[in-house]
Amino acid sequence: MDKLPKGLRDNKDAMAEAIENNVRKTIVDENPFNPKYFDQMSTLLEELIKQRREKHLIIKSIYKKSVNWPKY
C-alpha cells in the first residue's frame, strides 16, 4: 500500500473505486477465455459495489442527522 499514490492511500473511497476499476478491467480482459467464471465474477463485483455504496449512503445519512442534534 505504500506504493500507492498519496491521494489513494488517504481516501478509502478512491481506493475502493480504483480496486473496482482494476477488477472490472481484469474481468473484461479475461472474459473471452472463461466466460462462465468471469460472468459470475462480474455479478459478485456488482453486488460488492452495491453494498459499498449502500453502506456509504447509510453512513452519510447518519452523519447528516447527527449534525442537527442538539448541542450540550
N, CA and C atoms as an extended XYZ file, in Angstrom:
216
Properties=species:S:1:pos:R:3:atomname:S:1:resname:S:1:resid:I:1 pbc="F F F"
N         0.818       -1.192        0.000 N   MET     1
C         0.000        0.000        0.000 CA  MET     1
C         0.862        1.257        0.000 C   MET     1
N         2.093        1.140        0.450 N   ASP     2
C         2.969        2.308        0.477 CA  ASP     2
C         3.298        2.802       -0.923 C   ASP     2
N         3.160        1.935       -1.917 N   LYS     3
C         3.478        2.316       -3.297 CA  LYS     3
C         2.337        3.064       -3.978 C   LYS     3
N         1.166        3.058       -3.356 N   LEU     4
C         0.015        3.763       -3.931 CA  LEU     4
C         0.215        5.264       -3.827 C   LEU     4
N        -0.328        6.014       -4.781 N   PRO     5
C        -0.272        7.477       -4.681 CA  PRO     5
C        -0.942        7.957       -3.399 C   PRO     5
N        -0.442        9.052       -2.859 N   LYS     6
C        -0.945        9.583       -1.596 CA  LYS     6
C        -2.456        9.808       -1.646 C   LYS     6
N        -2.983       10.289       -2.761 N   GLY     7
C        -4.413       10.540       -2.889 CA  GLY     7
C        -5.256        9.285       -2.686 C   GLY     7
N        -4.728        8.137       -3.104 N   LEU     8
C        -5.444        6.877       -2.909 CA  LEU     8
C        -5.264        6.355       -1.488 C   LEU     8
N        -4.062        6.455       -0.974 N   ARG     9
C        -3.794        5.954        0.379 CA  ARG     9
C        -4.647        6.653        1.415 C   ARG     9
N        -4.870        7.935        1.225 N   ASP    10
C        -5.574        8.740        2.223 CA  ASP    10
C        -7.085        8.779        2.022 C   ASP    10
N        -7.580        8.237        0.925 N   ASN    11
C        -9.007        8.311        0.613 CA  ASN    11
C        -9.538        6.900        0.354 C   ASN    11
N       -10.253        6.367        1.330 N   LYS    12
C       -10.742        4.986        1.217 CA  LYS    12
C       -11.713        4.814        0.053 C   LYS    12
N       -12.535        5.834       -0.227 N   ASP    13
C       -13.468        5.732       -1.349 CA  ASP    13
C       -12.722        5.664       -2.676 C   ASP    13
N       -11.697        6.498       -2.817 N   ALA    14
C       -10.907        6.489       -4.049 CA  ALA    14
C       -10.184        5.158       -4.214 C   ALA    14
N        -9.689        4.614       -3.105 N   MET    15
C        -9.006        3.321       -3.165 CA  MET    15
C        -9.986        2.224       -3.566 C   MET    15
N       -11.178        2.242       -2.994 N   ALA    16
C       -12.190        1.235       -3.335 CA  ALA    16
C       -12.558        1.324       -4.819 C   ALA    16
N       -12.716        2.534       -5.328 N   GLU    17
C       -13.061        2.699       -6.739 CA  GLU    17
C       -11.923        2.244       -7.645 C   GLU    17
N       -10.677        2.492       -7.257 N   ALA    18
C        -9.533        2.046       -8.053 CA  ALA    18
C        -9.491        0.520       -8.107 C   ALA    18
N        -9.744       -0.117       -6.967 N   ILE    19
C        -9.762       -1.581       -6.929 CA  ILE    19
C       -10.897       -2.111       -7.796 C   ILE    19
N       -12.068       -1.500       -7.680 N   GLU    20
C       -13.212       -1.915       -8.503 CA  GLU    20
C       -12.869       -1.809       -9.984 C   GLU    20
N       -12.259       -0.702      -10.374 N   ASN    21
C       -11.909       -0.497      -11.785 CA  ASN    21
C       -10.888       -1.520      -12.259 C   ASN    21
N        -9.902       -1.833      -11.430 N   ASN    22
C        -8.888       -2.817      -11.817 CA  ASN    22
C        -9.488       -4.212      -11.942 C   ASN    22
N       -10.371       -4.565      -11.018 N   VAL    23
C       -11.027       -5.873      -11.096 CA  VAL    23
C       -11.935       -5.929      -12.321 C   VAL    23
N       -12.674       -4.854      -12.573 N   ARG    24
C       -13.557       -4.798      -13.745 CA  ARG    24
C       -12.742       -4.980      -15.028 C   ARG    24
N       -11.585       -4.322      -15.128 N   LYS    25
C       -10.733       -4.439      -16.314 CA  LYS    25
C       -10.272       -5.887      -16.498 C   LYS    25
N        -9.883       -6.525      -15.412 N   THR    26
C        -9.457       -7.926      -15.483 CA  THR    26
C       -10.607       -8.812      -15.956 C   THR    26
N       -11.785       -8.572      -15.426 N   ILE    27
C       -12.957       -9.361      -15.832 CA  ILE    27
C       -13.224       -9.191      -17.329 C   ILE    27
N       -13.186       -7.962      -17.811 N   VAL    28
C       -13.439       -7.693      -19.230 CA  VAL    28
C       -12.358       -8.335      -20.098 C   VAL    28
N       -11.096       -8.204      -19.675 N   ASP    29
C        -9.990       -8.764      -20.462 CA  ASP    29
C       -10.005      -10.288      -20.514 C   ASP    29
N       -10.379      -10.919      -19.405 N   GLU    30
C       -10.298      -12.378      -19.306 CA  GLU    30
C       -11.599      -13.094      -19.672 C   GLU    30
N       -12.695      -12.367      -19.780 N   ASN    31
C       -13.996      -12.984      -20.038 CA  ASN    31
C       -14.026      -13.868      -21.287 C   ASN    31
N       -13.397      -13.483      -22.382 N   PRO    32
C       -13.457      -14.353      -23.573 CA  PRO    32
C       -12.828      -15.738      -23.357 C   PRO    32
N       -11.911      -15.853      -22.408 N   PHE    33
C       -11.225      -17.130      -22.180 CA  PHE    33
C       -11.991      -18.061      -21.251 C   PHE    33
N       -12.813      -17.479      -20.376 N   ASN    34
C       -13.596      -18.296      -19.447 CA  ASN    34
C       -14.869      -17.523      -19.088 C   ASN    34
N       -15.804      -17.440      -20.033 N   PRO    35
C       -16.971      -16.580      -19.841 CA  PRO    35
C       -17.842      -16.950      -18.638 C   PRO    35
N       -18.025      -18.229      -18.387 N   LYS    36
C       -18.884      -18.630      -17.272 CA  LYS    36
C       -18.309      -18.124      -15.943 C   LYS    36
N       -17.029      -18.336      -15.725 N   TYR    37
C       -16.369      -17.908      -14.488 CA  TYR    37
C       -16.407      -16.384      -14.350 C   TYR    37
N       -16.031      -15.672      -15.405 N   PHE    38
C       -15.938      -14.217      -15.300 CA  PHE    38
C       -17.299      -13.535      -15.305 C   PHE    38
N       -18.325      -14.184      -15.837 N   ASP    39
C       -19.681      -13.656      -15.680 CA  ASP    39
C       -20.104      -13.717      -14.212 C   ASP    39
N       -19.753      -14.816      -13.548 N   GLN    40
C       -20.037      -14.923      -12.115 CA  GLN    40
C       -19.240      -13.888      -11.320 C   GLN    40
N       -17.980      -13.699      -11.694 N   MET    41
C       -17.148      -12.710      -11.009 CA  MET    41
C       -17.722      -11.306      -11.198 C   MET    41
N       -18.226      -11.028      -12.382 N   SER    42
C       -18.834       -9.732      -12.655 CA  SER    42
C       -20.056       -9.504      -11.775 C   SER    42
N       -20.868      -10.529      -11.636 N   THR    43
C       -22.054      -10.440      -10.781 CA  THR    43
C       -21.654      -10.189       -9.331 C   THR    43
N       -20.648      -10.898       -8.858 N   LEU    44
C       -20.162      -10.697       -7.490 CA  LEU    44
C       -19.611       -9.290       -7.292 C   LEU    44
N       -18.868       -8.816       -8.266 N   LEU    45
C       -18.307       -7.463       -8.171 CA  LEU    45
C       -19.424       -6.431       -8.097 C   LEU    45
N       -20.435       -6.573       -8.931 N   GLU    46
C       -21.560       -5.629       -8.906 CA  GLU    46
C       -22.239       -5.623       -7.540 C   GLU    46
N       -22.397       -6.793       -6.943 N   GLU    47
C       -23.019       -6.889       -5.609 CA  GLU    47
C       -22.154       -6.203       -4.559 C   GLU    47
N       -20.848       -6.408       -4.625 N   LEU    48
C       -19.943       -5.748       -3.671 CA  LEU    48
C       -19.974       -4.229       -3.822 C   LEU    48
N       -20.007       -3.757       -5.060 N   ILE    49
C       -20.078       -2.314       -5.308 CA  ILE    49
C       -21.382       -1.761       -4.740 C   ILE    49
N       -22.466       -2.455       -4.980 N   LYS    50
C       -23.773       -2.027       -4.468 CA  LYS    50
C       -23.761       -1.950       -2.941 C   LYS    50
N       -23.208       -2.974       -2.288 N   GLN    51
C       -23.141       -2.986       -0.827 CA  GLN    51
C       -22.284       -1.846       -0.297 C   GLN    51
N       -21.160       -1.578       -0.958 N   ARG    52
C       -20.277       -0.493       -0.517 CA  ARG    52
C       -20.984        0.851       -0.633 C   ARG    52
N       -21.691        1.051       -1.732 N   ARG    53
C       -22.394        2.325       -1.934 CA  ARG    53
C       -23.543        2.497       -0.949 C   ARG    53
N       -24.270        1.411       -0.678 N   GLU    54
C       -25.367        1.487        0.301 CA  GLU    54
C       -24.829        1.809        1.684 C   GLU    54
N       -23.734        1.194        2.054 N   LYS    55
C       -23.114        1.465        3.351 CA  LYS    55
C       -22.699        2.927        3.434 C   LYS    55
N       -22.124        3.439        2.346 N   HIS    56
C       -21.701        4.836        2.305 CA  HIS    56
C       -22.897        5.764        2.479 C   HIS    56
N       -24.006        5.450        1.821 N   LEU    57
C       -25.201        6.287        1.928 CA  LEU    57
C       -25.780        6.252        3.337 C   LEU    57
N       -25.744        5.091        3.966 N   ILE    58
C       -26.243        4.970        5.335 CA  ILE    58
C       -25.387        5.808        6.281 C   ILE    58
N       -24.091        5.700        6.144 N   ILE    59
C       -23.183        6.482        6.997 CA  ILE    59
C       -23.389        7.975        6.763 C   ILE    59
N       -23.540        8.373        5.510 N   LYS    60
C       -23.763        9.781        5.179 CA  LYS    60
C       -25.074       10.273        5.788 C   LYS    60
N       -26.113        9.459        5.735 N   SER    61
C       -27.407        9.815        6.295 CA  SER    61
C       -27.316        9.987        7.815 C   SER    61
N       -26.634        9.066        8.476 N   ILE    62
C       -26.470        9.161        9.925 CA  ILE    62
C       -25.718       10.440       10.284 C   ILE    62
N       -24.686       10.751        9.524 N   TYR    63
C       -23.915       11.963        9.794 CA  TYR    63
C       -24.796       13.204        9.644 C   TYR    63
N       -25.565       13.263        8.563 N   LYS    64
C       -26.435       14.430        8.348 CA  LYS    64
C       -27.429       14.594        9.488 C   LYS    64
N       -27.983       13.488        9.972 N   LYS    65
C       -28.930       13.553       11.082 CA  LYS    65
C       -28.236       14.002       12.363 C   LYS    65
N       -27.018       13.556       12.572 N   SER    66
C       -26.314       13.893       13.803 CA  SER    66
C       -25.911       15.362       13.852 C   SER    66
N       -25.735       15.983       12.702 N   VAL    67
C       -25.375       17.401       12.662 CA  VAL    67
C       -26.512       18.248       13.247 C   VAL    67
N       -27.728       17.789       13.122 N   ASN    68
C       -28.878       18.533       13.610 CA  ASN    68
C       -29.250       18.217       15.062 C   ASN    68
N       -28.497       17.347       15.702 N   TRP    69
C       -28.782       17.026       17.088 CA  TRP    69
C       -28.496       18.236       17.970 C   TRP    69
N       -29.249       18.369       19.065 N   PRO    70
C       -28.986       19.494       19.973 CA  PRO    70
C       -27.583       19.423       20.556 C   PRO    70
N       -26.996       20.580       20.749 N   LYS    71
C       -25.638       20.667       21.329 CA  LYS    71
C       -25.770       20.851       22.838 C   LYS    71
N       -24.877       20.228       23.566 N   TYR    72
C       -24.874       20.362       25.016 CA  TYR    72
C       -23.716       21.208       25.473 C   TYR    72
